[in-house]
């Protein structure tokens, strides 16, 4: 019974680490995507303002 608990705990810990890594990766993707969108909008607005 005790060994099973330890095994389950290790398994849960491993799953949590995987989840944390996945979340970090997702956040990184979101940040990169946001930067790309901001850069694109800056270029677009820059061209519009430059024309005016």
Secondary structure, DSSP 4 states (H G I P E B T S, - for coil): -HHHHHHHHHHHHHHHHHHHHHHHHHHHHHHHHHHHHHHHHHHHHHHHHHH-
